Amino acid sequence: TPIGRDGKIAKPRQLHNTHWGLVCPAETPEGQACGLVKNLALMCYITVGTPSEPIIDFMIQRNMEVLEEFEPQATPNATKVFVNGVWVGIHRDPAHLVNTMLSLRRRNMISHEVSLIRDIREREFKIFTDAGRVCRPLYVIDNDPKSENCGNLVLNKDHIRKLEQDKDLPADMDPEDRREQYFGWDGLVKSGVVEYVDAEEEETIMISMTPEDLEISKQLQAGYVLPEEEHDINKRVRSILSQRAHTWTHCEIHPSMILGVCASIIPF
């Protein structure tokens, strides 16, 4: 139930860590509605919903055992598969299934707004395709050990070149042809450079604050001792780097994207 504005309870009005990147931390009304009326952050996206049946059919083809045929005594360590909160089946090799689903999403075979959450401790794999979830975009980091680009952003100079070529498209071009040739933001999403992540999936990934942090992290793992920078203006928001942190999966597009429309035009 929604919280009434008359109450003087402080907790629901306060900022929470999970609001990062989804809700503007500065923009809220004064008075009774303070903290209860929130504003979306700049790059936020609300899902419109996609059908879940094709995903369930695909997982059945990929050795998911349907709940009706499942014998708990035979496979006590199997991972449960949930789709939109409904337990649909179990899988014996969840790591392979999750990697397959992730690669499908990054290749635009399934919708970019589908959320994939693997809870290893609880042995659960949750998929959400419903409408009304708040997502935000992040750069993807290539974690394929066979790839030469492993540990770096998927974004490369080819993508930048395609984006720059969009400027050269003539304004009086046929709309259909323009749509085919235009790369733009959708091109980045479809080529797996940028991925939409919702609040629940964000719990299962490791996000680097800036691409520079990735480089620093690599140097730390190589055993270099890096000097402390005294006048680093981004020090407060930087990720805490250590030799152990080597599993970055995503990178923030820019730290200022946590702000909403009104807060982002305030001159600081």
C-alpha positions in Angstrom: 0.0 0.0 0.0 1.2 3.5 -0.7 2.6 5.5 2.2 0.4 8.5 3.2 2.0 11.9 3.2 0.5 12.8 6.6 2.8 10.4 8.6 6.0 11.7 10.1 8.0 8.5 9.6 11.4 9.3 8.3 12.6 6.0 7.0 10.6 5.7 3.7 11.6 9.3 2.8 15.4 8.6 3.1 17.7 7.7 0.2 18.6 4.0 -0.1 21.7 2.4 -1.7 19.5 0.6 -4.2 18.3 3.9 -5.6 21.7 4.5 -7.2 21.3 5.2 -10.9 17.5 4.6 -10.8 16.1 7.5 -8.8 17.5 11.1 -8.6 19.1 11.7 -5.2 18.6 15.4 -5.2 15.2 16.1 -6.9 12.2 15.8 -4.6 9.6 18.2 -3.4 9.7 20.1 -0.1 7.2 19.7 2.6 4.9 16.7 3.2 5.8 14.9 0.0 9.6 15.1 0.6 11.3 11.8 -0.2 8.0 10.1 -1.2 7.7 11.7 -4.6 10.8 10.5 -6.6 12.1 11.4 -10.0 13.7 9.1 -12.5 17.4 9.3 -13.2 18.6 10.5 -16.6 19.2 7.2 -18.4 16.4 5.1 -16.7 14.1 3.0 -18.7 10.8 1.4 -17.6 10.1 -2.0 -19.1 7.0 -2.5 -21.3 6.9 -6.2 -20.9 7.6 -9.1 -23.4 6.1 -12.6 -23.7 7.6 -15.2 -21.5 6.4 -18.4 -23.4 9.2 -18.4 -26.0 11.9 -18.2 -23.2 10.3 -21.2 -21.3 10.1 -23.2 -24.6 13.7 -22.5 -25.3 14.8 -23.6 -21.8 12.9 -26.8 -22.1 14.8 -27.5 -25.3 18.0 -26.7 -23.3 17.4 -29.6 -20.9 15.2 -27.8 -18.3 13.0 -30.4 -16.6 9.4 -29.2 -16.3 8.1 -29.0 -12.7 5.4 -31.7 -13.3 8.1 -34.3 -14.2 10.6 -33.3 -11.5 11.6 -35.8 -8.8 13.1 -33.9 -5.8 14.8 -37.1 -4.4 16.7 -37.8 -7.7 18.2 -34.3 -8.0 18.4 -32.5 -4.6 21.1 -30.0 -5.8 19.3 -28.9 -9.0 18.7 -25.2 -9.5 15.1 -24.0 -9.6 14.1 -21.9 -12.6 11.5 -19.1 -12.0 9.9 -17.0 -14.7 8.1 -13.9 -13.5 7.9 -15.4 -10.0 6.4 -18.7 -11.2 8.4 -21.9 -10.6 8.5 -23.5 -14.1 11.2 -26.2 -13.7 14.7 -27.2 -12.6 18.1 -27.4 -14.4 21.1 -29.5 -13.5 23.7 -27.2 -15.3 22.7 -23.7 -14.3 26.0 -22.0 -15.2 25.7 -23.1 -18.8 22.0 -22.1 -19.0 22.7 -18.6 -17.6 25.6 -18.1 -20.0 23.5 -19.2 -22.9 20.6 -16.8 -21.9 23.1 -13.9 -21.4 24.6 -14.4 -24.8 21.2 -14.5 -26.4 20.2 -11.2 -24.8 23.5 -9.6 -25.9 22.9 -10.8 -29.4 19.4 -9.4 -29.4 17.8 -12.9 -29.8 15.7 -12.2 -26.7 14.5 -8.7 -25.6 17.1 -6.4 -24.0 14.6 -5.7 -21.1 14.5 -9.3 -20.0 16.2 -9.6 -16.6 18.4 -12.7 -15.7 19.3 -13.3 -12.0 21.2 -16.3 -10.8 21.2 -16.7 -7.0 24.0 -19.3 -6.5 23.6 -19.6 -2.7 19.8 -20.2 -2.9 20.2 -22.3 -6.1 17.7 -20.2 -8.0 17.7 -18.8 -11.5 15.1 -16.0 -11.9 13.9 -14.5 -15.2 11.7 -11.4 -15.3 10.0 -10.3 -18.5 7.1 -8.3 -17.0 6.3 -4.6 -17.4 7.0 -1.8 -14.9 10.6 -2.7 -13.8 13.1 0.1 -13.6 16.2 -0.6 -15.6 19.4 1.4 -16.4 22.0 0.9 -19.1 25.6 -0.1 -18.3 28.7 -0.8 -20.5 29.4 -4.5 -20.8 32.9 -5.8 -20.0 34.1 -8.8 -22.0 34.7 -11.7 -19.6 35.3 -14.5 -22.2 38.6 -16.1 -21.3 39.1 -17.1 -25.0 38.7 -13.5 -26.2 41.7 -11.2 -26.9 39.6 -8.3 -25.4 39.0 -10.1 -22.1 38.8 -7.7 -19.2 38.1 -4.7 -21.4 34.9 -2.9 -22.5 33.1 -4.5 -25.5 32.8 -1.0 -26.9 35.6 -0.4 -29.4 36.7 2.0 -32.2 34.4 0.2 -34.8 31.4 1.1 -32.7 32.5 4.7 -32.4 33.1 4.9 -36.1 29.6 3.7 -36.8 28.2 6.3 -34.5 30.2 9.0 -36.2 28.9 7.8 -39.6 25.3 8.5 -38.4 26.1 12.2 -38.7 26.8 11.9 -42.4 23.4 10.4 -43.3 21.5 13.0 -45.4 18.5 14.6 -43.8 16.2 14.1 -46.8 16.9 10.3 -46.9 14.0 7.8 -47.1 12.9 7.0 -43.5 13.0 3.2 -44.2 16.6 3.4 -45.6 17.6 5.7 -42.8 16.3 3.3 -40.2 18.3 0.4 -41.7 21.6 2.4 -42.0 21.3 4.3 -38.7 23.4 2.7 -35.9 22.7 4.9 -32.9 21.8 3.8 -29.4 19.8 0.8 -30.5 22.8 -0.4 -32.4 24.9 -0.3 -29.3 22.2 -2.3 -27.4 21.8 -4.9 -30.2 25.5 -5.4 -30.6 25.9 -6.2 -26.8 28.0 -3.1 -26.0 25.4 -1.7 -23.6 23.1 -3.8 -21.4 20.0 -2.8 -19.5 20.1 -4.0 -15.9 17.3 -3.8 -13.3 17.7 -3.4 -9.5 17.6 -7.1 -8.8 20.1 -8.1 -11.5 22.4 -5.3 -10.2 22.9 -7.4 -7.0 24.6 -10.1 -9.0 27.1 -8.1 -11.1 30.3 -6.1 -10.4 30.2 -2.6 -11.7 33.4 -0.5 -12.2 32.8 3.3 -11.8 35.0 4.4 -14.8 36.9 2.7 -17.6 40.1 4.1 -16.0 39.3 2.0 -12.9 39.5 -1.1 -15.1 43.1 -0.2 -16.2 44.1 0.5 -12.6 42.6 -2.8 -11.5 44.6 -4.7 -14.1 47.8 -3.0 -12.9 47.1 -3.9 -9.3 46.6 -7.6 -10.3 49.9 -7.5 -12.2 51.5 -6.5 -8.9 52.2 -2.8 -9.4 52.0 -0.5 -6.4 50.1 2.6 -7.6 50.8 6.1 -6.1 48.0 7.8 -4.2 46.5 10.8 -6.1 45.9 13.6 -3.6 43.8 15.8 -5.9 41.6 13.2 -7.6 38.1 14.8 -7.8 36.4 11.5 -8.4 38.0 9.8 -5.3 34.8 9.7 -3.3 32.8 7.8 -6.0 35.6 5.5 -7.3 35.3 1.8 -6.7 37.6 0.4 -3.9 40.2 -1.5 -5.9 42.3 -4.4 -4.6 44.2 -7.3 -6.0 41.3 -9.6 -5.2 38.7 -7.6 -7.2 39.2 -9.0 -10.7 35.7 -9.9 -11.8 34.3 -6.7 -13.2 31.3 -7.5 -15.4 29.9 -4.0 -16.2 31.0 -0.4 -16.1 29.1 2.8 -15.4 28.4 5.0 -18.5 29.1 8.1 -16.4 28.7 8.8 -12.6 26.6 11.9 -13.3 23.8 9.7 -14.8 22.5 9.1 -11.3 20.9 12.6 -11.4 17.5 13.5 -12.8 16.7 16.1 -15.5 16.4 19.1 -13.1 19.3 18.2 -10.9 21.6 17.7 -13.9 21.2 21.2 -15.2 22.2 22.9 -11.9 25.6 24.5 -12.5 28.0 23.1 -9.9 
